Amino acid sequence: MPTDAQIAGGHKANLNNPNTSKESKENSRKILDEEFNGGDVPKASDHKDKDPGNVVGGLKA
């Protein structure tokens, strides 16, 4: 299941993609404005509930 940050990121990418249609960009802008506070959502790295053991394991990898 994608997070809000991932969904908002997809819409942001759509806005910057020169190959998408004007209608698609307008739809992404509308969704970001209405559902994601203009795209201002916490990043995945902003979560405080990470398992410290997994973090240490990731650093060792």
PyMOL Python script that loads the backbone (N, CA, C, O; Angstrom):
from pymol import cmd

cmd.read_pdbstr("""\
ATOM      1  N   MET A   1       0.848  -1.172   0.000  1.00  0.00           N
ATOM      2  CA  MET A   1       0.000   0.000   0.000  1.00  0.00           C
ATOM      3  C   MET A   1       0.897   1.241   0.000  1.00  0.00           C
ATOM      4  O   MET A   1       1.727   1.396   0.896  1.00  0.00           O
ATOM      5  N   PRO A   2       0.744   2.117  -0.981  1.00  0.00           N
ATOM      6  CA  PRO A   2       1.590   3.316  -1.027  1.00  0.00           C
ATOM      7  C   PRO A   2       1.240   4.305   0.080  1.00  0.00           C
ATOM      8  O   PRO A   2       0.088   4.417   0.499  1.00  0.00           O
ATOM      9  N   THR A   3       2.255   5.012   0.537  1.00  0.00           N
ATOM     10  CA  THR A   3       2.050   6.035   1.558  1.00  0.00           C
ATOM     11  C   THR A   3       1.579   7.330   0.905  1.00  0.00           C
ATOM     12  O   THR A   3       1.645   7.484  -0.315  1.00  0.00           O
ATOM     13  N   ASP A   4       1.105   8.252   1.728  1.00  0.00           N
ATOM     14  CA  ASP A   4       0.699   9.555   1.206  1.00  0.00           C
ATOM     15  C   ASP A   4       1.861  10.254   0.515  1.00  0.00           C
ATOM     16  O   ASP A   4       1.668  10.919  -0.503  1.00  0.00           O
ATOM     17  N   ALA A   5       3.062  10.109   1.059  1.00  0.00           N
ATOM     18  CA  ALA A   5       4.237  10.742   0.463  1.00  0.00           C
ATOM     19  C   ALA A   5       4.512  10.175  -0.929  1.00  0.00           C
ATOM     20  O   ALA A   5       4.903  10.912  -1.835  1.00  0.00           O
ATOM     21  N   GLN A   6       4.310   8.876  -1.099  1.00  0.00           N
ATOM     22  CA  GLN A   6       4.535   8.262  -2.404  1.00  0.00           C
ATOM     23  C   GLN A   6       3.487   8.708  -3.415  1.00  0.00           C
ATOM     24  O   GLN A   6       3.810   8.968  -4.574  1.00  0.00           O
ATOM     25  N   ILE A   7       2.244   8.797  -2.985  1.00  0.00           N
ATOM     26  CA  ILE A   7       1.178   9.234  -3.887  1.00  0.00           C
ATOM     27  C   ILE A   7       1.403  10.681  -4.300  1.00  0.00           C
ATOM     28  O   ILE A   7       1.318  11.017  -5.481  1.00  0.00           O
ATOM     29  N   ALA A   8       1.692  11.538  -3.321  1.00  0.00           N
ATOM     30  CA  ALA A   8       1.951  12.946  -3.625  1.00  0.00           C
ATOM     31  C   ALA A   8       3.169  13.072  -4.529  1.00  0.00           C
ATOM     32  O   ALA A   8       3.181  13.902  -5.438  1.00  0.00           O
ATOM     33  N   GLY A   9       4.185  12.265  -4.293  1.00  0.00           N
ATOM     34  CA  GLY A   9       5.380  12.288  -5.130  1.00  0.00           C
ATOM     35  C   GLY A   9       5.085  11.921  -6.570  1.00  0.00           C
ATOM     36  O   GLY A   9       5.671  12.490  -7.491  1.00  0.00           O
ATOM     37  N   GLY A  10       4.189  10.983  -6.770  1.00  0.00           N
ATOM     38  CA  GLY A  10       3.786  10.618  -8.127  1.00  0.00           C
ATOM     39  C   GLY A  10       3.096  11.767  -8.837  1.00  0.00           C
ATOM     40  O   GLY A  10       3.333  12.003 -10.022  1.00  0.00           O
ATOM     41  N   HIS A  11       2.244  12.482  -8.118  1.00  0.00           N
ATOM     42  CA  HIS A  11       1.563  13.629  -8.719  1.00  0.00           C
ATOM     43  C   HIS A  11       2.546  14.763  -8.995  1.00  0.00           C
ATOM     44  O   HIS A  11       2.420  15.465  -9.999  1.00  0.00           O
ATOM     45  N   LYS A  12       3.529  14.946  -8.103  1.00  0.00           N
ATOM     46  CA  LYS A  12       4.551  15.971  -8.334  1.00  0.00           C
ATOM     47  C   LYS A  12       5.378  15.624  -9.571  1.00  0.00           C
ATOM     48  O   LYS A  12       5.697  16.499 -10.376  1.00  0.00           O
ATOM     49  N   ALA A  13       5.719  14.354  -9.714  1.00  0.00           N
ATOM     50  CA  ALA A  13       6.479  13.914 -10.881  1.00  0.00           C
ATOM     51  C   ALA A  13       5.674  14.145 -12.160  1.00  0.00           C
ATOM     52  O   ALA A  13       6.232  14.545 -13.181  1.00  0.00           O
ATOM     53  N   ASN A  14       4.384  13.896 -12.106  1.00  0.00           N
ATOM     54  CA  ASN A  14       3.521  14.116 -13.262  1.00  0.00           C
ATOM     55  C   ASN A  14       3.541  15.581 -13.683  1.00  0.00           C
ATOM     56  O   ASN A  14       3.543  15.890 -14.874  1.00  0.00           O
ATOM     57  N   LEU A  15       3.555  16.478 -12.706  1.00  0.00           N
ATOM     58  CA  LEU A  15       3.567  17.906 -13.022  1.00  0.00           C
ATOM     59  C   LEU A  15       4.856  18.318 -13.731  1.00  0.00           C
ATOM     60  O   LEU A  15       4.847  19.247 -14.539  1.00  0.00           O
ATOM     61  N   ASN A  16       5.955  17.639 -13.437  1.00  0.00           N
ATOM     62  CA  ASN A  16       7.252  17.985 -14.019  1.00  0.00           C
ATOM     63  C   ASN A  16       7.593  17.183 -15.264  1.00  0.00           C
ATOM     64  O   ASN A  16       8.653  17.386 -15.856  1.00  0.00           O
ATOM     65  N   ASN A  17       6.723  16.286 -15.667  1.00  0.00           N
ATOM     66  CA  ASN A  17       6.974  15.443 -16.826  1.00  0.00           C
ATOM     67  C   ASN A  17       6.520  16.165 -18.094  1.00  0.00           C
ATOM     68  O   ASN A  17       5.335  16.469 -18.235  1.00  0.00           O
ATOM     69  N   PRO A  18       7.439  16.442 -19.013  1.00  0.00           N
ATOM     70  CA  PRO A  18       7.054  17.161 -20.234  1.00  0.00           C
ATOM     71  C   PRO A  18       6.182  16.331 -21.183  1.00  0.00           C
ATOM     72  O   PRO A  18       5.607  16.876 -22.125  1.00  0.00           O
ATOM     73  N   ASN A  19       6.081  15.027 -20.945  1.00  0.00           N
ATOM     74  CA  ASN A  19       5.317  14.159 -21.839  1.00  0.00           C
ATOM     75  C   ASN A  19       3.876  13.930 -21.399  1.00  0.00           C
ATOM     76  O   ASN A  19       3.145  13.214 -22.083  1.00  0.00           O
ATOM     77  N   THR A  20       3.445  14.507 -20.290  1.00  0.00           N
ATOM     78  CA  THR A  20       2.068  14.315 -19.854  1.00  0.00           C
ATOM     79  C   THR A  20       1.186  15.443 -20.381  1.00  0.00           C
ATOM     80  O   THR A  20       1.658  16.545 -20.661  1.00  0.00           O
ATOM     81  N   SER A  21      -0.080  15.146 -20.505  1.00  0.00           N
ATOM     82  CA  SER A  21      -1.021  16.117 -21.074  1.00  0.00           C
ATOM     83  C   SER A  21      -1.356  17.225 -20.081  1.00  0.00           C
ATOM     84  O   SER A  21      -1.145  17.100 -18.874  1.00  0.00           O
ATOM     85  N   LYS A  22      -1.877  18.297 -20.626  1.00  0.00           N
ATOM     86  CA  LYS A  22      -2.301  19.433 -19.799  1.00  0.00           C
ATOM     87  C   LYS A  22      -3.401  18.996 -18.833  1.00  0.00           C
ATOM     88  O   LYS A  22      -3.410  19.403 -17.671  1.00  0.00           O
ATOM     89  N   GLU A  23      -4.327  18.165 -19.316  1.00  0.00           N
ATOM     90  CA  GLU A  23      -5.428  17.694 -18.479  1.00  0.00           C
ATOM     91  C   GLU A  23      -4.916  16.849 -17.314  1.00  0.00           C
ATOM     92  O   GLU A  23      -5.412  16.964 -16.193  1.00  0.00           O
ATOM     93  N   SER A  24      -3.926  16.005 -17.582  1.00  0.00           N
ATOM     94  CA  SER A  24      -3.350  15.171 -16.540  1.00  0.00           C
ATOM     95  C   SER A  24      -2.656  16.021 -15.477  1.00  0.00           C
ATOM     96  O   SER A  24      -2.769  15.743 -14.283  1.00  0.00           O
ATOM     97  N   LYS A  25      -1.944  17.047 -15.910  1.00  0.00           N
ATOM     98  CA  LYS A  25      -1.270  17.937 -14.974  1.00  0.00           C
ATOM     99  C   LYS A  25      -2.280  18.717 -14.136  1.00  0.00           C
ATOM    100  O   LYS A  25      -2.070  18.922 -12.940  1.00  0.00           O
ATOM    101  N   GLU A  26      -3.367  19.150 -14.757  1.00  0.00           N
ATOM    102  CA  GLU A  26      -4.406  19.857 -14.010  1.00  0.00           C
ATOM    103  C   GLU A  26      -5.022  18.944 -12.955  1.00  0.00           C
ATOM    104  O   GLU A  26      -5.297  19.384 -11.839  1.00  0.00           O
ATOM    105  N   ASN A  27      -5.240  17.674 -13.301  1.00  0.00           N
ATOM    106  CA  ASN A  27      -5.802  16.718 -12.353  1.00  0.00           C
ATOM    107  C   ASN A  27      -4.844  16.493 -11.181  1.00  0.00           C
ATOM    108  O   ASN A  27      -5.273  16.459 -10.027  1.00  0.00           O
ATOM    109  N   SER A  28      -3.553  16.339 -11.472  1.00  0.00           N
ATOM    110  CA  SER A  28      -2.575  16.148 -10.398  1.00  0.00           C
ATOM    111  C   SER A  28      -2.512  17.368  -9.493  1.00  0.00           C
ATOM    112  O   SER A  28      -2.436  17.226  -8.273  1.00  0.00           O
ATOM    113  N   ARG A  29      -2.542  18.555 -10.064  1.00  0.00           N
ATOM    114  CA  ARG A  29      -2.503  19.786  -9.264  1.00  0.00           C
ATOM    115  C   ARG A  29      -3.738  19.859  -8.366  1.00  0.00           C
ATOM    116  O   ARG A  29      -3.635  20.236  -7.198  1.00  0.00           O
ATOM    117  N   LYS A  30      -4.899  19.503  -8.904  1.00  0.00           N
ATOM    118  CA  LYS A  30      -6.143  19.527  -8.127  1.00  0.00           C
ATOM    119  C   LYS A  30      -6.067  18.546  -6.954  1.00  0.00           C
ATOM    120  O   LYS A  30      -6.450  18.885  -5.834  1.00  0.00           O
ATOM    121  N   ILE A  31      -5.575  17.335  -7.208  1.00  0.00           N
ATOM    122  CA  ILE A  31      -5.468  16.330  -6.155  1.00  0.00           C
ATOM    123  C   ILE A  31      -4.486  16.778  -5.083  1.00  0.00           C
ATOM    124  O   ILE A  31      -4.762  16.640  -3.891  1.00  0.00           O
ATOM    125  N   LEU A  32      -3.330  17.319  -5.501  1.00  0.00           N
ATOM    126  CA  LEU A  32      -2.355  17.801  -4.518  1.00  0.00           C
ATOM    127  C   LEU A  32      -2.947  18.911  -3.655  1.00  0.00           C
ATOM    128  O   LEU A  32      -2.745  18.930  -2.441  1.00  0.00           O
ATOM    129  N   ASP A  33      -3.668  19.821  -4.270  1.00  0.00           N
ATOM    130  CA  ASP A  33      -4.249  20.937  -3.525  1.00  0.00           C
ATOM    131  C   ASP A  33      -5.350  20.488  -2.570  1.00  0.00           C
ATOM    132  O   ASP A  33      -5.422  20.961  -1.436  1.00  0.00           O
ATOM    133  N   GLU A  34      -6.203  19.580  -3.025  1.00  0.00           N
ATOM    134  CA  GLU A  34      -7.370  19.184  -2.232  1.00  0.00           C
ATOM    135  C   GLU A  34      -7.075  18.112  -1.188  1.00  0.00           C
ATOM    136  O   GLU A  34      -7.639  18.145  -0.094  1.00  0.00           O
ATOM    137  N   GLU A  35      -6.204  17.168  -1.509  1.00  0.00           N
ATOM    138  CA  GLU A  35      -6.010  16.015  -0.629  1.00  0.00           C
ATOM    139  C   GLU A  35      -4.666  15.992   0.090  1.00  0.00           C
ATOM    140  O   GLU A  35      -4.523  15.312   1.107  1.00  0.00           O
ATOM    141  N   PHE A  36      -3.684  16.723  -0.422  1.00  0.00           N
ATOM    142  CA  PHE A  36      -2.334  16.629   0.128  1.00  0.00           C
ATOM    143  C   PHE A  36      -1.752  17.988   0.481  1.00  0.00           C
ATOM    144  O   PHE A  36      -0.535  18.167   0.422  1.00  0.00           O
ATOM    145  N   ASN A  37      -2.578  18.937   0.841  1.00  0.00           N
ATOM    146  CA  ASN A  37      -2.108  20.242   1.298  1.00  0.00           C
ATOM    147  C   ASN A  37      -1.100  20.845   0.318  1.00  0.00           C
ATOM    148  O   ASN A  37      -0.072  21.384   0.728  1.00  0.00           O
ATOM    149  N   GLY A  38      -1.398  20.751  -0.966  1.00  0.00           N
ATOM    150  CA  GLY A  38      -0.504  21.275  -1.984  1.00  0.00           C
ATOM    151  C   GLY A  38       0.749  20.448  -2.180  1.00  0.00           C
ATOM    152  O   GLY A  38       1.699  20.910  -2.812  1.00  0.00           O
ATOM    153  N   GLY A  39       0.771  19.236  -1.652  1.00  0.00           N
ATOM    154  CA  GLY A  39       1.931  18.359  -1.781  1.00  0.00           C
ATOM    155  C   GLY A  39       2.835  18.372  -0.569  1.00  0.00           C
ATOM    156  O   GLY A  39       3.897  17.750  -0.573  1.00  0.00           O
ATOM    157  N   ASP A  40       2.417  19.082   0.474  1.00  0.00           N
ATOM    158  CA  ASP A  40       3.226  19.173   1.691  1.00  0.00           C
ATOM    159  C   ASP A  40       2.860  18.018   2.621  1.00  0.00           C
ATOM    160  O   ASP A  40       2.010  18.165   3.500  1.00  0.00           O
ATOM    161  N   VAL A  41       3.508  16.868   2.421  1.00  0.00           N
ATOM    162  CA  VAL A  41       3.271  15.682   3.255  1.00  0.00           C
ATOM    163  C   VAL A  41       4.601  15.222   3.842  1.00  0.00           C
ATOM    164  O   VAL A  41       5.652  15.461   3.246  1.00  0.00           O
ATOM    165  N   PRO A  42       4.573  14.563   5.007  1.00  0.00           N
ATOM    166  CA  PRO A  42       5.836  14.094   5.599  1.00  0.00           C
ATOM    167  C   PRO A  42       6.510  13.061   4.704  1.00  0.00           C
ATOM    168  O   PRO A  42       5.838  12.243   4.076  1.00  0.00           O
ATOM    169  N   LYS A  43       7.817  13.101   4.649  1.00  0.00           N
ATOM    170  CA  LYS A  43       8.586  12.118   3.896  1.00  0.00           C
ATOM    171  C   LYS A  43       8.626  10.815   4.681  1.00  0.00           C
ATOM    172  O   LYS A  43       8.383  10.799   5.887  1.00  0.00           O
ATOM    173  N   ALA A  44       8.930   9.740   3.998  1.00  0.00           N
ATOM    174  CA  ALA A  44       9.028   8.440   4.667  1.00  0.00           C
ATOM    175  C   ALA A  44      10.100   8.474   5.750  1.00  0.00           C
ATOM    176  O   ALA A  44       9.973   7.785   6.762  1.00  0.00           O
ATOM    177  N   SER A  45      11.141   9.256   5.557  1.00  0.00           N
ATOM    178  CA  SER A  45      12.220   9.323   6.542  1.00  0.00           C
ATOM    179  C   SER A  45      11.845  10.145   7.764  1.00  0.00           C
ATOM    180  O   SER A  45      12.583  10.154   8.749  1.00  0.00           O
ATOM    181  N   ASP A  46      10.710  10.836   7.718  1.00  0.00           N
ATOM    182  CA  ASP A  46      10.262  11.652   8.840  1.00  0.00           C
ATOM    183  C   ASP A  46       9.524  10.855   9.905  1.00  0.00           C
ATOM    184  O   ASP A  46       9.178  11.401  10.952  1.00  0.00           O
ATOM    185  N   HIS A  47       9.276   9.570   9.656  1.00  0.00           N
ATOM    186  CA  HIS A  47       8.538   8.760  10.616  1.00  0.00           C
ATOM    187  C   HIS A  47       9.419   8.439  11.811  1.00  0.00           C
ATOM    188  O   HIS A  47      10.580   8.062  11.647  1.00  0.00           O
ATOM    189  N   LYS A  48       8.874   8.586  13.010  1.00  0.00           N
ATOM    190  CA  LYS A  48       9.626   8.364  14.240  1.00  0.00           C
ATOM    191  C   LYS A  48       9.479   6.944  14.770  1.00  0.00           C
ATOM    192  O   LYS A  48      10.147   6.582  15.739  1.00  0.00           O
ATOM    193  N   ASP A  49       8.620   6.132  14.156  1.00  0.00           N
ATOM    194  CA  ASP A  49       8.321   4.809  14.687  1.00  0.00           C
ATOM    195  C   ASP A  49       9.137   3.695  14.018  1.00  0.00           C
ATOM    196  O   ASP A  49       8.671   2.559  13.927  1.00  0.00           O
ATOM    197  N   LYS A  50      10.332   4.008  13.557  1.00  0.00           N
ATOM    198  CA  LYS A  50      11.163   2.985  12.935  1.00  0.00           C
ATOM    199  C   LYS A  50      11.770   2.091  14.000  1.00  0.00           C
ATOM    200  O   LYS A  50      12.089   2.535  15.103  1.00  0.00           O
ATOM    201  N   ASP A  51      11.922   0.833  13.651  1.00  0.00           N
ATOM    202  CA  ASP A  51      12.553  -0.137  14.547  1.00  0.00           C
ATOM    203  C   ASP A  51      14.063   0.124  14.552  1.00  0.00           C
ATOM    204  O   ASP A  51      14.708  -0.006  13.512  1.00  0.00           O
ATOM    205  N   PRO A  52      14.637   0.490  15.702  1.00  0.00           N
ATOM    206  CA  PRO A  52      16.072   0.786  15.746  1.00  0.00           C
ATOM    207  C   PRO A  52      16.948  -0.347  15.252  1.00  0.00           C
ATOM    208  O   PRO A  52      17.993  -0.102  14.650  1.00  0.00           O
ATOM    209  N   GLY A  53      16.539  -1.590  15.496  1.00  0.00           N
ATOM    210  CA  GLY A  53      17.306  -2.733  15.008  1.00  0.00           C
ATOM    211  C   GLY A  53      17.361  -2.776  13.492  1.00  0.00           C
ATOM    212  O   GLY A  53      18.394  -3.112  12.913  1.00  0.00           O
ATOM    213  N   ASN A  54      16.253  -2.435  12.848  1.00  0.00           N
ATOM    214  CA  ASN A  54      16.241  -2.403  11.386  1.00  0.00           C
ATOM    215  C   ASN A  54      17.106  -1.268  10.855  1.00  0.00           C
ATOM    216  O   ASN A  54      17.757  -1.421   9.822  1.00  0.00           O
ATOM    217  N   VAL A  55      17.121  -0.145  11.539  1.00  0.00           N
ATOM    218  CA  VAL A  55      17.941   0.989  11.129  1.00  0.00           C
ATOM    219  C   VAL A  55      19.414   0.610  11.197  1.00  0.00           C
ATOM    220  O   VAL A  55      20.166   0.872  10.258  1.00  0.00           O
ATOM    221  N   VAL A  56      19.837  -0.009  12.307  1.00  0.00           N
ATOM    222  CA  VAL A  56      21.233  -0.422  12.470  1.00  0.00           C
ATOM    223  C   VAL A  56      21.585  -1.451  11.394  1.00  0.00           C
ATOM    224  O   VAL A  56      22.652  -1.372  10.785  1.00  0.00           O
ATOM    225  N   GLY A  57      20.706  -2.400  11.162  1.00  0.00           N
ATOM    226  CA  GLY A  57      20.950  -3.402  10.132  1.00  0.00           C
ATOM    227  C   GLY A  57      21.105  -2.792   8.755  1.00  0.00           C
ATOM    228  O   GLY A  57      21.929  -3.252   7.964  1.00  0.00           O
ATOM    229  N   GLY A  58      20.330  -1.768   8.456  1.00  0.00           N
ATOM    230  CA  GLY A  58      20.434  -1.082   7.185  1.00  0.00           C
ATOM    231  C   GLY A  58      21.754  -0.343   7.047  1.00  0.00           C
ATOM    232  O   GLY A  58      22.322  -0.282   5.957  1.00  0.00           O
ATOM    233  N   LEU A  59      22.245   0.220   8.147  1.00  0.00           N
ATOM    234  CA  LEU A  59      23.520   0.931   8.108  1.00  0.00           C
ATOM    235  C   LEU A  59      24.681  -0.026   7.898  1.00  0.00           C
ATOM    236  O   LEU A  59      25.681   0.337   7.280  1.00  0.00           O
ATOM    237  N   LYS A  60      24.556  -1.251   8.410  1.00  0.00           N
ATOM    238  CA  LYS A  60      25.617  -2.232   8.252  1.00  0.00           C
ATOM    239  C   LYS A  60      25.660  -2.813   6.849  1.00  0.00           C
ATOM    240  O   LYS A  60      26.708  -3.290   6.414  1.00  0.00           O
ATOM    241  N   ALA A  61      24.555  -2.783   6.140  1.00  0.00           N
ATOM    242  CA  ALA A  61      24.449  -3.424   4.829  1.00  0.00           C
ATOM    243  C   ALA A  61      25.321  -2.792   3.782  1.00  0.00           C
ATOM    244  O   ALA A  61      25.327  -3.235   2.633  1.00  0.00           O
TER     245      ALA A  61
END
""", "prot")
cmd.dss("prot")
cmd.show_as("cartoon", "prot")
cmd.util.cbc("prot")
cmd.orient("prot")
